[in-house]
Amino acid sequence: MNGRFNGEAILVVATGGEKQTNYNDILIENCSIKNIDRTGISIWSQWHIRNGMSFNDKTEPELYHNSTGPYLASTNVIIRNNRLENLGGDGMIVSCTKGALMEYNVICRANQRGTTANAGMWPHNSDNAVMQYNEVYETRYSGDGMGFDIDQMCNHCISQYNYSHDNMGGFHLICGPGKEGRSTGNIVRYNISQNDRNTIFVFAGAVDSTLIYNNTIFIGEGLNTNPYGVWDAAGGVAINTFIYNNIFYNLGKGKYIYENRSNVLFDHNCFFGKHPENEPQDEHKIIDDPLLKNPGTGGIGRMSNDGYKLAPGSPCLTKGKVITGNGGLDYWGNPVSETKPSGIGAYNSRVTN
């Protein structure tokens, strides 16, 4: 349940002792995986060391047992349209990859028997990975426990158009290994989180230049969910974090946690419902009801979320910050302009019927 390479359903590992080794063209598609005692799908490599970081630490030395040497990423990795259910540990991991694509997957009840930190879906030590059009729900907490994660030494990765709900550790983790190395330039956009627990957005360790925008977050009445948290880890802390155009529909009892932070900017966000004392400053904050059509009614399936569209007359219509390179589409496939203000949240049409 806890050791890597013990009990995976599908495992791909680049090994070798003398010549740098990687994979090109890995396609894992249309699989049904159920009742696994470790990870559903894992892509790993023993050729993982870059920037002097070997990840051979005391907390999880088996992560890279028999580590070999300098970094060589696997390429053209696609994990698509798979269903994973009742997993002892993590749901889906890609490590030491470049341009990996994880899309249209469903992960239900990850980390059901783990005793260490596990999450639903995450890239690790990878560049330009994309997680999109996925649904992750009911991940158990034993440390982490989020639906999604952009993990240590990940750069320029994107998490978009995903549906996260009822995950006991929260929606999204972004983390870095410490002062010696950083996770940089990552983006979380156009996602929906409904009734995720613990902390919605979690930053841990050395993370730099993260963009979080146009997400819709719903926290139901009575939940102790914290909308946002930052933790120092291994002497590192998140810097240059930009949080724009999100809806925090917060009916719960949680708060914003800043164990340590540096240069975080909230702008053009909607904060509705409960307002903890330490709610972030935001020059263009909206606190009026965003007029979501039927919040809190998302079910099973990515397209069960029409209740998070904005109704006519919403104060969030066309009130968002203009963001260039914004992907061009909202959660439902509506166009998003790079020159005119977008909506706030995951929905962008001016009017709904």
C-alpha positions as CSV (number, residue, x, y, z in Angstrom):
1,M,0.0,0.0,0.0
2,N,2.9,2.4,0.7
3,G,6.0,1.2,-1.0
4,R,6.4,2.3,-4.7
5,F,6.4,-0.5,-7.3
6,N,4.4,-2.8,-5.0
7,G,0.9,-3.5,-6.2
8,E,0.4,-1.2,-9.2
9,A,-2.1,-2.1,-11.9
10,I,0.0,-0.6,-14.7
11,L,3.7,0.3,-14.1
12,V,6.2,1.6,-16.7
13,V,9.7,2.2,-15.3
14,A,12.8,3.3,-17.2
15,T,15.8,1.4,-15.7
16,G,19.4,0.7,-16.7
17,G,22.7,1.1,-15.0
18,E,25.0,2.5,-17.7
19,K,23.1,4.2,-20.5
20,Q,20.5,6.9,-20.0
21,T,17.1,5.3,-20.7
22,N,13.7,6.6,-21.4
23,Y,10.4,5.8,-23.2
24,N,8.9,7.4,-26.2
25,D,5.2,6.8,-27.2
26,I,3.4,5.4,-24.2
27,L,-0.4,5.1,-24.7
28,I,-2.6,3.8,-21.9
29,E,-6.2,4.1,-23.0
30,N,-9.7,2.7,-22.3
31,C,-8.7,0.6,-19.3
32,S,-10.8,-0.3,-16.3
33,I,-8.8,-0.7,-13.1
34,K,-10.4,-1.7,-9.8
35,N,-9.5,-2.9,-6.4
36,I,-5.7,-2.2,-6.6
37,D,-3.6,-2.2,-3.5
38,R,-1.1,0.5,-4.5
39,T,-1.3,2.9,-7.6
40,G,-3.6,2.5,-10.6
41,I,-1.2,3.8,-13.3
42,S,2.5,4.8,-12.7
43,I,5.2,6.1,-15.1
44,W,8.6,6.3,-13.4
45,S,12.3,6.5,-14.1
46,Q,15.6,5.8,-12.4
47,W,17.1,8.5,-14.6
48,H,15.6,11.3,-12.6
49,I,18.4,13.4,-11.1
50,R,18.4,17.1,-12.2
51,N,19.6,20.3,-10.6
52,G,21.4,18.1,-8.1
53,M,18.1,16.8,-6.7
54,S,18.0,13.0,-6.3
55,F,14.8,12.8,-4.1
56,N,16.6,10.1,-2.1
57,D,15.3,11.4,1.2
58,K,14.4,9.7,4.5
59,T,10.7,10.1,4.0
60,E,10.3,7.8,1.0
61,P,13.7,6.3,0.0
62,E,11.9,3.5,-2.0
63,L,10.6,6.2,-4.3
64,Y,13.8,6.0,-6.3
65,H,15.5,2.9,-5.1
66,N,18.5,1.9,-7.3
67,S,18.6,5.5,-8.6
68,T,20.9,5.7,-11.6
69,G,21.8,9.2,-12.7
70,P,21.1,12.3,-14.8
71,Y,17.6,13.2,-15.9
72,L,16.1,11.9,-19.1
73,A,12.4,12.5,-19.6
74,S,10.1,10.0,-21.3
75,T,8.1,11.6,-24.1
76,N,4.7,11.3,-25.9
77,V,3.0,9.8,-22.8
78,I,-0.8,9.7,-23.1
79,I,-3.1,8.3,-20.5
80,R,-6.7,8.7,-21.7
81,N,-10.2,7.6,-21.0
82,N,-9.5,5.2,-18.2
83,R,-11.6,4.4,-15.1
84,L,-9.8,3.7,-11.8
85,E,-11.8,2.7,-8.7
86,N,-10.9,1.6,-5.1
87,L,-7.2,2.1,-5.1
88,G,-5.0,1.5,-2.0
89,G,-2.7,4.5,-2.8
90,D,-2.4,7.0,-5.6
91,G,-4.6,7.0,-8.6
92,M,-2.3,8.1,-11.5
93,I,1.2,9.4,-11.5
94,V,3.6,10.4,-14.3
95,S,7.3,11.1,-13.3
96,C,10.2,12.1,-15.4
97,T,8.1,13.0,-18.4
98,K,8.0,15.9,-20.9
99,G,4.6,16.8,-22.4
100,A,2.6,14.0,-20.8
101,L,-1.2,14.2,-21.3
102,M,-3.7,12.8,-18.8
103,E,-7.3,13.4,-20.1
104,Y,-10.8,12.1,-19.8
105,N,-10.0,9.8,-16.9
106,V,-12.2,9.0,-13.9
107,I,-10.6,8.2,-10.5
108,C,-13.0,7.1,-7.8
109,R,-11.9,6.4,-4.2
110,A,-8.1,6.6,-4.3
111,N,-6.0,6.1,-1.2
112,Q,-8.4,3.8,0.5
113,R,-5.8,1.8,2.4
114,G,-2.7,4.0,2.4
115,T,-1.0,5.3,5.5
116,T,1.3,7.9,3.8
117,A,0.6,10.8,1.5
118,N,-1.3,9.9,-1.6
119,A,-3.4,11.8,-4.1
120,G,-5.7,11.2,-7.1
121,M,-3.7,12.4,-10.1
122,W,-0.3,14.1,-10.4
123,P,2.8,14.7,-12.4
124,H,6.1,14.6,-10.6
125,N,9.5,15.9,-11.7
126,S,8.0,16.6,-15.2
127,D,7.7,19.5,-17.6
128,N,4.7,20.6,-19.7
129,A,2.3,17.9,-18.4
130,V,-1.4,18.5,-18.9
131,M,-4.2,17.2,-16.8
132,Q,-7.6,18.0,-18.4
133,Y,-11.2,16.8,-18.6
134,N,-10.7,14.4,-15.7
135,E,-13.0,13.7,-12.7
136,V,-11.5,12.7,-9.4
137,Y,-13.7,12.1,-6.3
138,E,-13.7,10.5,-2.8
139,T,-10.0,10.4,-2.3
140,R,-9.3,9.4,1.3
141,Y,-6.9,11.4,3.5
142,S,-3.8,10.0,5.1
143,G,-1.6,13.0,4.2
144,D,-2.3,14.9,1.0
145,G,-5.6,13.3,-0.1
146,M,-6.2,15.9,-2.8
147,G,-7.9,15.2,-6.1
148,F,-5.1,16.8,-8.1
149,D,-1.4,17.7,-7.5
150,I,1.4,19.3,-9.5
151,D,4.3,17.9,-7.5
152,Q,8.0,18.5,-6.9
153,M,10.2,19.7,-9.7
154,C,7.3,20.2,-12.1
155,N,7.5,23.1,-14.5
156,H,5.0,24.7,-16.9
157,C,2.3,22.1,-16.2
158,I,-1.4,22.8,-16.7
159,S,-4.4,21.5,-14.8
160,Q,-7.6,22.5,-16.6
161,Y,-11.3,21.5,-17.2
162,N,-11.2,19.0,-14.4
163,Y,-14.0,18.2,-11.9
164,S,-12.9,17.5,-8.3
165,H,-15.5,16.7,-5.6
166,D,-15.6,15.1,-2.2
167,N,-11.9,14.6,-1.9
168,M,-10.9,14.5,1.8
169,G,-7.6,16.4,1.3
170,G,-8.8,19.2,-0.9
171,F,-8.8,20.0,-4.6
172,H,-5.3,20.9,-5.6
173,L,-1.8,20.7,-4.3
174,I,1.2,22.5,-5.8
175,C,4.5,21.7,-4.1
176,G,8.3,22.0,-4.4
177,P,11.1,20.1,-2.8
178,G,12.8,22.9,-0.8
179,K,15.2,25.8,-1.2
180,E,17.5,23.9,-3.6
181,G,14.9,23.4,-6.4
182,R,11.5,24.8,-7.4
183,S,8.3,23.9,-9.2
184,T,7.8,26.8,-11.6
185,G,5.4,28.3,-14.1
186,N,2.4,26.0,-13.4
187,I,-1.3,26.9,-14.2
188,V,-4.6,25.8,-12.6
189,R,-7.6,27.1,-14.6
190,Y,-11.3,26.4,-15.6
191,N,-11.8,23.7,-13.0
192,I,-14.8,23.0,-10.7
193,S,-14.3,21.9,-7.1
194,Q,-17.4,20.9,-5.1
195,N,-17.3,20.0,-1.5
196,D,-13.7,19.0,-1.3
197,R,-12.5,18.9,2.3
198,N,-9.5,20.0,4.3
199,T,-7.9,22.8,2.1
200,I,-8.9,23.6,-1.5
201,F,-5.6,25.1,-2.8
202,V,-2.5,23.9,-1.0
203,F,1.0,25.3,-1.5
204,A,3.9,23.5,0.1
205,G,7.6,24.1,-0.4
206,A,9.5,26.1,-3.1
207,V,6.9,27.0,-5.7
208,D,7.4,29.9,-8.1
209,S,5.2,31.8,-10.6
210,T,1.9,29.9,-10.3
211,L,-1.2,31.1,-12.0
212,I,-4.6,30.1,-10.6
213,Y,-7.5,31.6,-12.5
214,N,-11.2,31.1,-13.6
215,N,-11.9,28.2,-11.2
216,T,-15.3,27.8,-9.4
217,I,-15.0,26.6,-5.9
218,F,-18.1,25.5,-3.9
219,I,-17.8,24.7,-0.2
220,G,-21.0,23.5,1.3
221,E,-22.7,24.6,4.5
222,G,-21.0,23.4,7.7
223,L,-17.8,22.0,6.1
224,N,-14.5,22.9,7.8
225,T,-12.8,23.3,4.4
226,N,-10.1,26.0,4.2
227,P,-10.2,27.8,0.8
228,Y,-6.4,28.3,0.7
229,G,-3.3,27.3,2.6
230,V,0.5,27.9,2.3
231,W,3.0,25.9,4.2
232,D,6.8,26.1,4.5
233,A,8.3,22.8,3.6
234,A,12.0,21.8,3.7
235,G,12.8,25.5,4.1
236,G,11.0,26.5,0.9
237,V,7.9,28.6,0.4
238,A,5.7,29.6,-2.5
239,I,6.5,32.9,-4.2
240,N,5.0,34.9,-7.0
241,T,1.5,33.4,-6.8
242,F,-1.3,35.0,-8.8
243,I,-4.9,34.1,-8.2
244,Y,-7.4,35.8,-10.6
245,N,-11.0,35.5,-11.7
246,N,-12.0,32.7,-9.3
247,I,-15.4,32.2,-7.5
248,F,-15.1,31.1,-3.9
249,Y,-18.7,30.2,-3.0
250,N,-18.0,29.5,0.7
251,L,-20.7,28.4,3.0
252,G,-18.3,26.5,5.3
253,K,-16.4,27.3,8.5
254,G,-12.8,27.2,7.3
255,K,-10.2,30.0,6.9
256,Y,-7.3,31.0,4.8
257,I,-4.0,29.7,6.2
258,Y,-0.7,31.5,5.7
259,E,2.0,29.7,7.6
260,N,4.4,31.4,5.3
261,R,4.0,33.2,2.1
262,S,5.7,35.7,-0.2
263,N,4.2,37.8,-3.0
264,V,0.7,36.3,-3.4
265,L,-1.7,38.5,-5.3
266,F,-5.5,38.0,-5.4
267,D,-7.3,40.1,-8.0
268,H,-10.8,40.1,-9.6
269,N,-12.1,37.2,-7.5
270,C,-15.6,36.7,-6.1
271,F,-15.8,35.8,-2.4
272,F,-19.4,34.9,-1.5
273,G,-21.0,33.5,1.6
274,K,-18.9,33.3,4.8
275,H,-16.1,35.8,5.1
276,P,-13.3,34.7,7.5
277,E,-11.4,37.4,9.2
278,N,-8.3,36.7,7.1
279,E,-10.0,36.6,3.7
280,P,-7.4,38.0,1.2
281,Q,-7.3,41.5,0.1
282,D,-8.4,41.9,-3.5
283,E,-8.5,45.3,-5.2
284,H,-11.4,44.3,-7.5
285,K,-13.1,41.9,-5.1
286,I,-16.8,41.0,-5.7
287,I,-18.8,39.9,-2.6
288,D,-22.3,39.9,-4.1
289,D,-24.0,36.6,-4.9
290,P,-22.5,35.4,-8.2
291,L,-25.9,34.0,-9.2
292,L,-24.7,30.5,-10.1
293,K,-27.7,28.7,-11.6
294,N,-27.8,25.9,-9.1
295,P,-24.7,25.7,-6.9
296,G,-23.9,22.5,-5.0
297,T,-25.9,20.2,-7.4
298,G,-23.0,18.6,-9.3
299,G,-23.3,14.9,-9.4
300,I,-21.2,12.1,-10.9
301,G,-19.7,13.0,-14.3
302,R,-18.0,16.1,-15.6
303,M,-21.0,17.4,-17.4
304,S,-23.3,17.2,-14.4
305,N,-22.2,20.8,-13.5
306,D,-24.6,23.1,-15.4
307,G,-25.5,24.5,-12.0
308,Y,-22.2,26.3,-11.9
309,K,-23.0,28.4,-15.0
310,L,-23.7,32.1,-14.4
311,A,-27.3,33.2,-14.6
312,P,-28.3,36.4,-16.4
313,G,-27.6,39.4,-14.3
314,S,-24.6,37.9,-12.5
315,P,-22.1,40.4,-11.2
316,C,-19.4,38.1,-12.4
317,L,-20.3,38.3,-16.1
318,T,-17.6,40.2,-18.1
319,K,-15.9,41.3,-14.9
320,G,-12.8,39.2,-15.0
321,K,-9.2,40.2,-15.5
322,V,-7.9,39.9,-19.1
323,I,-5.3,37.1,-19.3
324,T,-3.3,36.4,-22.4
325,G,-2.5,32.8,-23.3
326,N,-5.6,31.7,-21.4
327,G,-6.3,28.6,-23.4
328,G,-9.2,30.1,-25.3
329,L,-12.1,28.0,-23.8
330,D,-14.0,27.8,-20.5
331,Y,-15.1,24.6,-18.8
332,W,-18.1,24.1,-21.1
333,G,-16.1,24.9,-24.3
334,N,-17.3,28.5,-24.7
335,P,-14.7,30.9,-26.1
336,V,-12.7,33.2,-23.8
337,S,-11.2,36.4,-25.2
338,E,-7.6,37.4,-24.7
339,T,-8.5,41.1,-25.2
340,K,-11.8,41.6,-23.5
341,P,-12.8,40.8,-19.9
342,S,-13.9,37.3,-19.2
343,G,-16.4,36.1,-16.8
344,I,-15.3,35.2,-13.2
345,G,-15.3,31.5,-12.5
346,A,-15.2,28.5,-14.8
347,Y,-18.1,29.8,-17.0
348,N,-17.6,32.6,-19.6
349,S,-20.8,33.1,-21.7
350,R,-22.4,36.6,-21.3
351,V,-25.9,35.2,-21.0
352,T,-27.4,31.8,-20.2
353,N,-30.9,30.6,-20.9
